[in-house]
Amino acid sequence: MKYNKMIMLKNGMECCLRNGTECDGQAVFDNFNLTHEETDYLLTYPDENCFDVMQESQFLKEKYESENEIEIVAVVDNVVVGTAGIEAVGKNYKLRHRAELGISVAKDYWGLGIGQALTTACIECAKAAGYIQLELNVVADNERALSIYNKAGFVEYGRNPKGFHSRFAGFQEVIYMRLEL
C-alpha cells in the first residue's frame, strides 16, 4: 500500500505524509523514543521499546510491501515528526474486516494539523485496503486526540477505567473507539 501527500500546516510550513521506508529506520526509531517520552498517553515508555534500529527498518520494509497495512511518516524539513499506521486486527476470516490505528506526533508539532492529517490518511488507506472497521484506544484525558477522532467520525463503544497503569498518573481510563468505513 502506497501513500504520498503534501500538506500545509497551520504555521505555513509544508509537511510530507508518505510511506515509511527501510531507510527511515533510525529516524522513526528516534521519533518513537521521543514521542513516547513526551507524553503519558501512549501505550509504552521509551525503555519498553522492543525494537532496535535494524528491527524498525525491517518493520518499515514489511509495511511498505504490505497490501493491507501501512506505516506513514510525517516529515517536516527532512525530519520525521510523527508516525501513524494501520495494522490488521487478525488474519482469520472473522477478524479480517478490522484494523487498528496507532499515531504519535512530536510535542513541538502539536496543534499544527499533523495528527488530523495522519488520521485522515490512515482512514483513506484502511478504506483502500478493504477494511470495514477501524479501531483505536485513547486515554480519556487526551482531549486533543479525542477531538481529532470525534471529528473524523470515530464513536466510543466502551471504556476501561483501569486500562493503563501510568508510572506517573496511576490508573488511566481508556476509551475504545471505532469507525465504520
N, CA, C and O of each residue as an XYZ file, in Angstrom:
724
protein
N       0.855     -1.165      0.000
C       0.000      0.000      0.000
C       0.903      1.230      0.000
O       1.854      1.320      0.777
N       0.595      2.159     -0.869
C       1.436      3.350     -1.006
C       0.643      4.607     -0.661
O      -0.559      4.698     -0.910
N       1.364      5.583     -0.074
C       0.746      6.857      0.273
C       1.793      7.951      0.170
O       2.928      7.778      0.614
N       1.406      9.082     -0.419
C       2.309     10.231     -0.518
C       1.460     11.482     -0.745
O       0.744     11.587     -1.740
N       1.550     12.423      0.189
C       0.747     13.635      0.083
C       1.460     14.783      0.797
O       1.993     14.601      1.892
N       1.468     15.942      0.188
C       1.998     17.149      0.819
C       0.826     17.920      1.424
O      -0.228     18.064      0.804
N       1.031     18.415      2.656
C       0.007     19.231      3.294
C       0.647     20.519      3.801
O       1.851     20.578      4.049
N      -0.173     21.536      3.946
C       0.277     22.801      4.525
C      -0.156     22.817      5.988
O      -1.329     22.610      6.297
N       0.789     23.061      6.877
C       0.485     23.098      8.305
C      -0.079     24.455      8.696
O       0.030     25.423      7.943
N      -0.678     24.522      9.866
C      -1.297     25.761     10.350
C      -0.292     26.889     10.531
O      -0.676     28.058     10.575
N       1.001     26.550     10.636
C       2.031     27.578     10.775
C       2.655     27.966      9.437
O       3.624     28.725      9.398
N       2.096     27.440      8.328
C       2.578     27.772      6.999
C       3.671     26.856      6.470
O       4.061     26.988      5.310
N       4.171     25.946      7.269
C       5.205     25.012      6.820
C       4.576     23.867      6.045
O       3.402     23.549      6.234
N       5.364     23.246      5.169
C       4.916     22.080      4.436
C       5.286     20.821      5.195
O       6.305     20.766      5.883
N       4.443     19.818      5.059
C       4.670     18.518      5.685
C       4.361     17.450      4.648
O       3.320     17.486      3.993
N       5.267     16.509      4.510
C       5.061     15.386      3.597
C       4.597     14.176      4.400
O       5.259     13.756      5.349
N       3.472     13.630      4.016
C       2.973     12.374      4.580
C       3.256     11.300      3.544
O       2.751     11.359      2.422
N       4.056     10.331      3.920
C       4.438      9.290      2.968
C       4.718      7.986      3.694
O       4.832      7.945      4.919
N       4.827      6.916      2.904
C       5.203      5.641      3.480
C       6.551      5.760      4.182
O       7.482      6.381      3.669
N       6.638      5.159      5.355
C       7.948      4.955      5.943
C       8.644      3.868      5.140
O       8.007      2.907      4.708
N       9.940      4.016      4.940
C      10.700      3.018      4.192
C      11.832      2.488      5.070
O      12.106      3.009      6.151
N      12.462      1.461      4.584
C      13.565      0.838      5.306
C      14.635      1.870      5.682
O      15.239      1.774      6.750
N      14.867      2.840      4.820
C      15.876      3.877      5.066
C      15.496      4.811      6.215
O      16.355      5.517      6.743
N      14.232      4.821      6.602
C      13.759      5.691      7.682
C      13.914      5.053      9.062
O      13.484      5.642     10.053
N      14.503      3.893      9.151
C      14.572      3.154     10.402
C      15.102      3.973     11.572
O      14.478      3.999     12.632
N      16.228      4.636     11.406
C      16.816      5.412     12.500
C      15.909      6.579     12.886
O      15.683      6.829     14.070
N      15.389      7.293     11.883
C      14.544      8.462     12.155
C      13.253      8.062     12.865
O      12.812      8.758     13.779
N      12.649      6.959     12.459
C      11.408      6.501     13.090
C      11.699      5.978     14.491
O      10.923      6.214     15.417
N      12.802      5.276     14.648
C      13.223      4.798     15.970
C      13.397      5.982     16.927
O      12.904      5.956     18.054
N      14.100      7.016     16.466
C      14.320      8.209     17.291
C      13.004      8.912     17.607
O      12.790      9.365     18.732
N      12.113      9.003     16.600
C      10.816      9.649     16.811
C       9.965      8.865     17.800
O       9.292      9.458     18.643
N       9.987      7.554     17.709
C       9.249      6.713     18.647
C       9.701      7.009     20.077
O       8.882      7.262     20.961
N      11.008      6.974     20.286
C      11.530      7.203     21.643
C      11.208      8.607     22.136
O      10.885      8.789     23.310
N      11.289      9.594     21.265
C      10.964     10.974     21.642
C       9.492     11.105     22.021
O       9.169     11.596     23.103
N       8.605     10.670     21.142
C       7.169     10.852     21.384
C       6.705     10.067     22.607
O       5.824     10.525     23.335
N       7.274      8.914     22.838
C       6.870      8.098     23.987
C       7.452      8.630     25.295
O       7.032      8.226     26.379
N       8.417      9.534     25.185
C       8.952     10.206     26.370
C       8.170     11.483     26.677
O       8.079     11.896     27.833
N       7.606     12.106     25.639
C       6.976     13.422     25.777
C       5.552     13.391     26.324
O       5.054     14.410     26.802
N       4.896     12.241     26.261
C       3.518     12.173     26.718
C       3.270     10.863     27.453
O       3.930      9.857     27.196
N       2.323     10.890     28.357
C       1.945      9.703     29.117
C       0.690      9.055     28.529
O       0.081      8.195     29.165
N       0.304      9.460     27.322
C      -0.911      8.942     26.707
C      -0.662      7.757     25.771
O      -1.621      7.139     25.308
N       0.587      7.429     25.483
C       0.882      6.326     24.568
C       1.031      5.014     25.340
O       1.169      5.014     26.563
N       1.001      3.924     24.625
C       0.951      2.583     25.223
C       2.209      2.217     25.998
O       2.129      1.503     26.998
N       3.368      2.694     25.555
C       4.622      2.265     26.167
C       5.502      3.457     26.534
O       5.246      4.597     26.146
N       6.545      3.148     27.294
C       7.591      4.123     27.620
C       8.811      3.817     26.757
O       8.958      2.689     26.285
N       9.695      4.803     26.539
C      10.857      4.558     25.679
C      11.687      3.340     26.100
O      12.194      2.620     25.240
N      11.832      3.097     27.399
C      12.634      1.958     27.852
C      11.953      0.611     27.571
O      12.552     -0.446     27.770
N      10.703      0.658     27.111
C       9.988     -0.571     26.759
C       9.984     -0.820     25.249
O       9.358     -1.770     24.778
N      10.675      0.022     24.501
C      10.761     -0.157     23.052
C      11.438     -1.491     22.771
O      12.600     -1.692     23.126
N      10.714     -2.394     22.137
C      11.243     -3.738     21.885
C      11.997     -3.824     20.559
O      12.513     -4.887     20.213
N      12.068     -2.716     19.812
C      12.781     -2.686     18.540
C      14.122     -1.997     18.695
O      14.275     -1.089     19.512
N      15.096     -2.437     17.902
C      16.305     -1.646     17.690
C      16.181     -1.042     16.287
O      15.173     -1.259     15.614
N      17.174     -0.300     15.845
C      17.086      0.385     14.552
C      16.914     -0.616     13.409
O      16.132     -0.371     12.491
N      17.627     -1.727     13.453
C      17.516     -2.736     12.386
C      16.100     -3.322     12.342
O      15.537     -3.510     11.263
N      15.538     -3.605     13.498
C      14.181     -4.149     13.540
C      13.165     -3.122     13.071
O      12.189     -3.473     12.409
N      13.384     -1.851     13.409
C      12.495     -0.785     12.936
C      12.550     -0.706     11.419
O      11.514     -0.579     10.766
N      13.739     -0.778     10.857
C      13.904     -0.749      9.401
C      13.178     -1.917      8.748
O      12.517     -1.745      7.725
N      13.299     -3.103      9.334
C      12.616     -4.286      8.806
C      11.099     -4.122      8.894
O      10.383     -4.468      7.954
N      10.609     -3.600     10.012
C       9.174     -3.336     10.186
C       8.669     -2.394      9.093
O       7.629     -2.646      8.486
N       9.407     -1.311      8.845
C       9.004     -0.346      7.816
C       9.029     -0.974      6.431
O       8.157     -0.691      5.609
N      10.006     -1.814      6.164
C      10.078     -2.512      4.871
C       8.850     -3.396      4.679
O       8.239     -3.401      3.610
N       8.492     -4.147      5.727
C       7.322     -5.029      5.646
C       6.042     -4.232      5.424
O       5.197     -4.629      4.623
N       5.895     -3.124      6.119
C       4.694     -2.292      5.934
C       4.671     -1.690      4.533
O       3.606     -1.587      3.924
N       5.823     -1.296      4.018
C       5.907     -0.714      2.677
C       5.464     -1.728      1.617
O       4.835     -1.371      0.621
N       5.799     -2.971      1.847
C       5.474     -4.029      0.883
C       4.086     -4.627      1.088
O       3.622     -5.404      0.254
N       3.424     -4.280      2.176
C       2.122     -4.855      2.504
C       1.011     -4.298      1.610
O       1.057     -3.147      1.175
N       0.028     -5.134      1.353
C      -1.138     -4.711      0.579
C      -2.253     -4.166      1.476
O      -3.160     -3.492      0.987
N      -2.198     -4.449      2.787
C      -3.306     -4.039      3.649
C      -2.867     -3.401      4.977
O      -3.704     -3.154      5.845
N      -1.579     -3.137      5.138
C      -1.084     -2.444      6.320
C      -0.120     -1.350      5.863
O       0.455     -1.430      4.778
N       0.049     -0.333      6.698
C       0.913      0.782      6.302
C       1.457      1.484      7.538
O       0.828      1.486      8.596
N       2.634      2.077      7.388
C       3.186      2.978      8.390
C       3.544      4.262      7.647
O       4.393      4.263      6.755
N       2.886      5.348      8.028
C       3.070      6.642      7.376
C       3.933      7.520      8.275
O       3.737      7.570      9.490
N       4.888      8.212      7.662
C       5.698      9.168      8.408
C       5.296     10.579      7.997
O       4.974     10.835      6.837
N       5.321     11.489      8.968
C       5.098     12.910      8.715
C       6.475     13.570      8.768
O       7.162     13.507      9.787
N       6.871     14.202      7.666
C       8.215     14.765      7.549
C       8.125     16.272      7.343
O       7.465     16.743      6.416
N       8.799     17.030      8.223
C       8.894     18.482      8.119
C      10.378     18.844      8.089
O      11.132     18.458      8.982
N      10.792     19.578      7.072
C      12.209     19.961      6.931
C      13.136     18.754      7.058
O      14.154     18.811      7.748
N      12.774     17.668      6.386
C      13.568     16.433      6.355
C      13.699     15.739      7.707
O      14.609     14.932      7.899
N      12.802     16.042      8.646
C      12.801     15.407      9.956
C      11.476     14.686     10.159
O      10.414     15.264      9.929
N      11.529     13.420     10.589
C      10.307     12.680     10.912
C       9.772     13.228     12.229
O      10.413     13.100     13.272
N       8.587     13.843     12.170
C       7.989     14.464     13.355
C       6.762     13.707     13.860
O       6.203     14.053     14.900
N       6.351     12.692     13.137
C       5.204     11.896     13.551
C       5.086     10.642     12.718
O       5.652     10.538     11.630
N       4.346      9.700     13.244
C       4.070      8.457     12.526
C       2.635      8.031     12.808
O       2.052      8.388     13.832
N       2.094      7.277     11.897
C       0.771      6.684     12.096
C       0.688      5.454     11.211
O       1.345      5.373     10.173
N      -0.123      4.504     11.633
C      -0.245      3.311     10.826
C      -1.523      2.562     11.091
O      -2.212      2.779     12.087
N      -1.819      1.670     10.163
C      -2.930      0.737     10.347
C      -2.354     -0.672     10.298
O      -1.456     -0.984      9.516
N      -2.906     -1.499     11.160
C      -2.466     -2.884     11.252
C      -3.694     -3.767     11.392
O      -4.633     -3.436     12.117
N      -3.676     -4.888     10.694
C      -4.791     -5.831     10.767
C      -4.972     -6.331     12.195
O      -3.995     -6.617     12.887
N      -6.220     -6.434     12.633
C      -6.503     -7.000     13.948
C      -6.168     -8.493     13.933
O      -5.681     -9.036     14.924
N      -6.430     -9.146     12.811
C      -6.126    -10.572     12.674
C      -6.266    -11.022     11.235
O      -6.819    -10.311     10.397
N      -5.756    -12.215     10.960
C      -5.809    -12.751      9.593
C      -6.950    -13.740      9.404
O      -7.310    -14.074      8.275
N      -7.514    -14.205     10.511
C      -8.619    -15.157     10.416
C      -9.841    -14.473      9.818
O     -10.009    -13.258      9.931
N     -10.687    -15.273      9.182
C     -11.853    -14.742      8.482
C     -12.679    -13.804      9.358
O     -13.096    -12.738      8.905
N     -12.916    -14.196     10.607
C     -13.787    -13.417     11.482
C     -13.182    -12.070     11.888
O     -13.889    -11.214     12.420
N     -11.912    -11.878     11.648
C     -11.249    -10.629     12.045
C     -10.740     -9.790     10.871
O     -10.364     -8.633     11.059
N     -10.725    -10.349      9.688
C     -10.114     -9.677      8.530
C     -10.706     -8.316      8.185
O     -10.064     -7.529      7.489
N     -11.887     -8.028      8.644
C     -12.555     -6.760      8.308
C     -12.115     -5.617      9.223
O     -12.522     -4.475      9.013
N     -11.287     -5.905     10.239
C     -10.931     -4.921     11.254
C      -9.446     -4.561     11.196
O      -8.588     -5.417     10.983
N      -9.168     -3.262     11.394
C      -7.787     -2.776     11.502
C      -7.690     -1.839     12.690
O      -8.681     -1.241     13.108
N      -6.477     -1.716     13.236
C      -6.217     -0.805     14.350
C      -5.381      0.373     13.871
O      -4.508      0.227     13.016
N      -5.661      1.532     14.430
C      -4.937      2.762     14.130
C      -4.058      3.128     15.306
O      -4.498      3.097     16.456
N      -2.817      3.476     15.017
C      -1.905      3.989     16.021
C      -1.247      5.248     15.484
O      -0.961      5.333     14.290
N      -1.003      6.233     16.350
C      -0.487      7.521     15.895
C       0.310      8.195     17.006
O      -0.013      8.060     18.186
N       1.344      8.916     16.618
C       2.077      9.764     17.568
C       2.724     10.912     16.804
O       3.158     10.756     15.662
N       2.779     12.071     17.460
C       3.364     13.281     16.874
C       4.246     13.930     17.943
O       3.859     14.020     19.108
N       5.424     14.377     17.537
C       6.332     15.049     18.466
C       5.666     16.302     19.030
O       4.976     17.023     18.309
N       5.871     16.551     20.301
C       5.189     17.634     21.017
C       5.403     19.003     20.383
O       4.491     19.828     20.390
N       6.585     19.262     19.835
C       6.852     20.550     19.190
C       5.946     20.799     17.984
O       5.854     21.925     17.496
N       5.286     19.761     17.510
C       4.445     19.864     16.311
C       2.960     19.665     16.614
O       2.150     19.562     15.693
N       2.600     19.610     17.891
C       1.190     19.511     18.257
C       0.466     20.786     17.849
O       1.042     21.874     17.864
N      -0.803     20.638     17.487
C      -1.647     21.785     17.180
C      -1.469     22.355     15.786
O      -2.040     23.400     15.471
N      -0.687     21.689     14.940
C      -0.429     22.195     13.585
C      -1.242     21.479     12.509
O      -1.189     21.855     11.338
N      -1.998     20.442     12.904
C      -2.821     19.709     11.936
C      -2.232     18.384     11.495
O      -2.824     17.690     10.668
N      -1.073     18.019     12.034
C      -0.437     16.767     11.620
C      -1.238     15.560     12.101
O      -1.429     14.607     11.346
N      -1.704     15.590     13.340
C      -2.491     14.472     13.862
C      -3.751     14.238     13.050
O      -4.092     13.100     12.728
N      -4.441     15.321     12.721
C      -5.661     15.204     11.904
C      -5.325     14.656     10.516
O      -6.032     13.792      9.999
N      -4.249     15.157      9.919
C      -3.863     14.710      8.576
C      -3.449     13.237      8.580
O      -3.797     12.494      7.663
N      -2.710     12.814      9.603
C      -2.315     11.407      9.693
C      -3.529     10.511      9.905
O      -3.603      9.420      9.339
N      -4.477     10.962     10.715
C      -5.698     10.187     10.937
C      -6.469     10.028      9.631
O      -6.912      8.930      9.294
N      -6.627     11.120      8.906
C      -7.327     11.083      7.616
C      -6.614     10.154      6.640
O      -7.257      9.383      5.928
N      -5.288     10.229      6.609
C      -4.519      9.363      5.709
C      -4.736      7.893      6.049
O      -4.898      7.063      5.154
N      -4.740      7.574      7.327
C      -4.943      6.178      7.732
C      -6.355      5.697      7.408
O      -6.549      4.540      7.035
N      -7.328      6.573      7.547
C      -8.701      6.215      7.180
C      -8.771      5.919      5.683
O      -9.373      4.926      5.275
N      -8.162      6.768      4.869
C      -8.138      6.550      3.417
C      -7.481      5.213      3.084
O      -7.983      4.463      2.246
N      -6.367      4.916      3.733
C      -5.648      3.670      3.469
C      -6.450      2.457      3.930
O      -6.459      1.427      3.257
N      -7.120      2.573      5.069
C      -7.939      1.460      5.565
C      -9.085      1.159      4.594
O      -9.398     -0.002      4.330
N      -9.699      2.210      4.073
C     -10.763      2.012      3.078
C     -10.201      1.337      1.832
O     -10.786      0.383      1.319
N      -9.063      1.834      1.347
C      -8.443      1.277      0.133
C      -8.047     -0.188      0.329
O      -8.063     -0.969     -0.622
N      -7.696     -0.558      1.551
C      -7.295     -1.935      1.846
C      -8.502     -2.857      2.002
O      -8.344     -4.075      2.092
N      -9.714     -2.282      2.036
C     -10.917     -3.092      2.122
C     -11.416     -3.366      3.529
O     -12.315     -4.187      3.716
N     -10.850     -2.696      4.519
C     -11.352     -2.878      5.880
C     -12.743     -2.262      6.007
O     -13.081     -1.315      5.296
N     -13.531     -2.800      6.905
C     -14.875     -2.309      7.158
C     -14.920     -1.512      8.457
O     -15.800     -0.673      8.648
N     -13.956     -1.783      9.358
C     -13.949     -1.114     10.654
C     -12.517     -0.762     11.052
O     -11.611     -1.591     10.965
N     -12.333      0.484     11.488
C     -11.049      0.958     12.005
C     -11.222      1.237     13.492
O     -12.191      1.880     13.894
N     -10.288      0.758     14.311
C     -10.422      0.833     15.761
C      -9.206      1.509     16.382
O      -8.128      1.531     15.789
N      -9.387      2.056     17.576
C      -8.286      2.636     18.327
C      -8.640      2.683     19.797
O      -9.803      2.555     20.177
N      -7.628      2.866     20.611
C      -7.781      3.089     22.050
C      -7.177      4.451     22.345
O      -6.145      4.810     21.777
N      -7.815      5.218     23.236
C      -7.306      6.535     23.590
C      -7.540      6.778     25.077
O      -8.591      6.433     25.616
N      -6.545      7.378     25.732
C      -6.696      7.730     27.143
C      -7.768      8.809     27.252
O      -7.750      9.783     26.500
N      -8.693      8.638     28.178
C      -9.853      9.529     28.306
C      -9.459     10.984     28.541
O     -10.195     11.886     28.142
N      -8.323     11.232     29.174
C      -7.876     12.604     29.435
C      -7.207     13.261     28.229
O      -6.899     14.452     28.274
N      -6.979     12.513     27.162
C      -6.279     13.037     25.989
C      -7.266     13.802     25.094
O      -7.729     13.296     24.072
N      -7.567     15.024     25.511
C      -8.594     15.823     24.832
C      -8.241     16.148     23.391
O      -9.126     16.163     22.535
N      -6.973     16.408     23.098
C      -6.557     16.703     21.717
C      -6.870     15.531     20.794
O      -7.464     15.705     19.729
N      -6.464     14.339     21.214
C      -6.696     13.155     20.393
C      -8.189     12.871     20.251
O      -8.662     12.558     19.158
N      -8.923     12.977     21.344
C     -10.370     12.743     21.284
C     -11.047     13.692     20.303
O     -11.949     13.288     19.570
N     -10.624     14.931     20.286
C     -11.186     15.903     19.352
C     -10.941     15.478     17.901
O     -11.838     15.552     17.061
N      -9.717     15.034     17.623
C      -9.376     14.573     16.269
C     -10.233     13.376     15.884
O     -10.810     13.341     14.797
N     -10.312     12.397     16.776
C     -11.037     11.168     16.450
C     -12.539     11.412     16.313
O     -13.177     10.859     15.417
N     -13.101     12.229     17.188
C     -14.529     12.562     17.065
C     -14.806     13.292     15.755
O     -15.787     12.999     15.073
N     -13.943     14.239     15.405
C     -14.104     14.985     14.153
C     -14.034     14.059     12.939
O     -14.702     14.291     11.931
N     -13.220     13.008     13.046
C     -13.077     12.058     11.936
C     -14.229     11.062     11.869
O     -14.339     10.307     10.903
N     -15.088     11.053     12.887
C     -16.258     10.179     12.853
C     -16.169      8.937     13.728
O     -17.081      8.110     13.719
N     -15.095      8.794     14.477
C     -14.999      7.658     15.389
C     -16.041      7.804     16.499
O     -16.351      8.915     16.931
N     -16.578      6.666     16.954
C     -17.537      6.667     18.044
C     -17.036      5.750     19.154
O     -16.377      4.741     18.902
N     -17.362      6.120     20.368
C     -16.987      5.335     21.539
C     -17.862      4.093     21.608
O     -19.068      4.154     21.368
N     -17.231      2.950     21.942
C     -18.032      1.751     22.156
C     -17.726      1.075     23.486
O     -18.234     -0.011     23.764
N     -16.906      1.707     24.301
C     -16.650      1.158     25.620
C     -15.524      1.888     26.328
O     -14.787      2.668     25.724
N     -15.403      1.617     27.641
C     -14.357      2.232     28.459
C     -13.799      1.194     29.420
O     -14.496      0.282     29.864
N     -12.539      1.361     29.721
C     -11.885      0.554     30.733
C     -11.285      1.519     31.749
O     -10.279      2.164     31.453
N     -11.871      1.636     32.936
C     -11.417      2.631     33.911
C      -9.984      2.417     34.397
O      -9.358      3.352     34.897
N      -9.464      1.214     34.258
C      -8.073      0.937     34.622
C      -7.331      0.352     33.423
O      -6.578     -0.614     33.548
N      -7.560      0.958     32.261
C      -6.971      0.467     31.014
C      -5.462      0.572     30.971
O      -4.795     -0.346     30.494
N      -4.909      1.671     31.459
C      -3.460      1.857     31.541
C      -3.099      2.079     33.005
O      -3.879      2.649     33.768
N      -1.924      1.628     33.382
C      -1.382      1.942     34.691
C      -0.126      2.770     34.473
O       0.950      2.234     34.208
N      -0.276      4.064     34.587
C       0.799      5.014     34.336
C       1.808      5.021     35.478
O       1.442      4.888     36.646
N       3.072      5.178     35.128
C       4.118      5.327     36.137
C       3.969      6.642     36.892
O       4.471      6.783     38.008
N       3.282      7.601     36.287
C       3.212      8.951     36.835
C       1.828      9.329     37.356
O       1.710     10.049     38.347
N       0.781      8.844     36.688
C      -0.571      9.304     36.990
C      -1.458      8.225     37.618
O      -2.640      8.470     37.859
N      -0.926      7.073     37.880
C      -1.767      5.988     38.378
C      -2.588      5.394     37.251
O      -2.136      5.358     36.107
N      -3.773      4.934     37.556
C      -4.607      4.321     36.524
C      -5.180      5.393     35.602
O      -5.571      6.477     36.033
N      -5.215      5.048     34.319
C      -5.798      5.932     33.308
C      -6.953      5.188     32.632
O      -6.828      4.025     32.251
N      -8.076      5.891     32.496
C      -9.214      5.307     31.785
C      -8.932      5.317     30.287
O      -8.464      6.313     29.736
N      -9.225      4.193     29.640
C      -9.028      4.060     28.203
C     -10.389      3.942     27.527
O     -11.251      3.170     27.946
N     -10.555      4.733     26.466
C     -11.786      4.704     25.664
C     -11.522      3.892     24.402
O     -10.520      4.098     23.717
N     -12.430      2.970     24.103
C     -12.361      2.191     22.872
C     -13.238      2.886     21.839
O     -14.402      3.188     22.101
N     -12.668      3.137     20.661
C     -13.400      3.830     19.608
C     -13.311      3.051     18.305
O     -12.359      2.308     18.064
N     -14.332      3.242     17.467
C     -14.370      2.579     16.177
C     -14.978      3.487     15.127
O     -15.758      4.391     15.429
N     -14.600      3.222     13.887
C     -15.136      3.955     12.752
C     -15.563      2.948     11.699
O     -14.760      2.129     11.254
N     -16.838      3.008     11.298
C     -17.283      2.152     10.190
C     -16.880      2.817      8.897
O     -17.167      3.993      8.674
N     -16.211      2.057      8.043
C     -15.668      2.630      6.799
C     -16.605      2.434      5.617
O     -16.293      2.858      4.504
